[in-house]
């Protein structure tokens, strides 16, 4: 998504600077006007933000467990006997987000992670069997496990939600609407030219994925 945004904005002479920070902090920094946009947002993450017409990615949220865990997902109530990990400020699905909000103060049911590398921490906690279930985008998780050279280290228990994802712009940015429109226009141009497909191929993906 960052590669697509850089090239889409580059069509209009706009440079993109990417800074890695925790998701909750990124949302707050954008709301305070210190940064222009966040990458990888669902509408549920940031309903007050300015969203482009065109998505620049697609998210498939899956639930992961330790490979020895035989738990099966059978709706939100099936989480009641499990300790769920979640990343602070993330949206996963409307139903799971409501569950996390309801039980976020009950550490036996929901454990909220923060910081600059929460995914690595979540994987570690699952490996140690200190938690039971963790939701994550399946392609993000696949990429992370490949970087660790251990793609079989976790079990994907279920896919629970699929949704377009966006670069979302600061709700107080005076240029947010214009930037969102330019990103949509540029992304469509890259899609039409085949450039988006080339970018995705570098990551082992296709737009149909």
Secondary structure in CASP SS format (residue, H / E / C, confidence):
PFRMAT SS
TARGET T0000
AUTHOR 0000-0000-0000
METHOD secondary structure of the structure
MODEL  1
X C 1.00
X H 1.00
X H 1.00
X H 1.00
X H 1.00
X H 1.00
X H 1.00
X H 1.00
X H 1.00
X H 1.00
X C 1.00
X C 1.00
X C 1.00
X C 1.00
X C 1.00
X C 1.00
X C 1.00
X C 1.00
X C 1.00
X C 1.00
X C 1.00
X C 1.00
X H 1.00
X H 1.00
X H 1.00
X H 1.00
X H 1.00
X H 1.00
X H 1.00
X H 1.00
X H 1.00
X C 1.00
X C 1.00
X C 1.00
X C 1.00
X C 1.00
X E 1.00
X E 1.00
X E 1.00
X E 1.00
X E 1.00
X C 1.00
X C 1.00
X C 1.00
X C 1.00
X C 1.00
X C 1.00
X C 1.00
X C 1.00
X E 1.00
X E 1.00
X C 1.00
X C 1.00
X C 1.00
X C 1.00
X C 1.00
X E 1.00
X E 1.00
X E 1.00
X E 1.00
X E 1.00
X E 1.00
X E 1.00
X E 1.00
X E 1.00
X E 1.00
X C 1.00
X C 1.00
X C 1.00
X C 1.00
X C 1.00
X C 1.00
X C 1.00
X C 1.00
X C 1.00
X H 1.00
X H 1.00
X H 1.00
X H 1.00
X C 1.00
X C 1.00
X C 1.00
X C 1.00
X E 1.00
X E 1.00
X E 1.00
X E 1.00
X C 1.00
X C 1.00
X C 1.00
X C 1.00
X C 1.00
X C 1.00
X H 1.00
X H 1.00
X H 1.00
X H 1.00
X H 1.00
X H 1.00
X H 1.00
X H 1.00
X H 1.00
X H 1.00
X C 1.00
X C 1.00
X C 1.00
X C 1.00
X C 1.00
X C 1.00
X E 1.00
X E 1.00
X E 1.00
X E 1.00
X C 1.00
X C 1.00
X C 1.00
X C 1.00
X H 1.00
X H 1.00
X H 1.00
X H 1.00
X H 1.00
X H 1.00
X H 1.00
X H 1.00
X H 1.00
X H 1.00
X C 1.00
X C 1.00
X C 1.00
X C 1.00
X C 1.00
X E 1.00
X E 1.00
X E 1.00
X E 1.00
X E 1.00
X H 1.00
X H 1.00
X H 1.00
X H 1.00
X H 1.00
X H 1.00
X H 1.00
X H 1.00
X H 1.00
X H 1.00
X C 1.00
X C 1.00
X C 1.00
X C 1.00
X C 1.00
X C 1.00
X E 1.00
X E 1.00
X E 1.00
X E 1.00
X E 1.00
X E 1.00
X E 1.00
X E 1.00
X E 1.00
X E 1.00
X E 1.00
X E 1.00
X E 1.00
X E 1.00
X E 1.00
X E 1.00
X C 1.00
X C 1.00
X C 1.00
X C 1.00
X C 1.00
X C 1.00
X H 1.00
X H 1.00
X H 1.00
X H 1.00
X H 1.00
X H 1.00
X H 1.00
X H 1.00
X H 1.00
X H 1.00
X H 1.00
X H 1.00
X H 1.00
X H 1.00
X H 1.00
X H 1.00
X H 1.00
X H 1.00
X C 1.00
X H 1.00
X H 1.00
X H 1.00
X H 1.00
X H 1.00
X H 1.00
X H 1.00
X C 1.00
X C 1.00
X C 1.00
X C 1.00
X C 1.00
X C 1.00
X C 1.00
X C 1.00
END
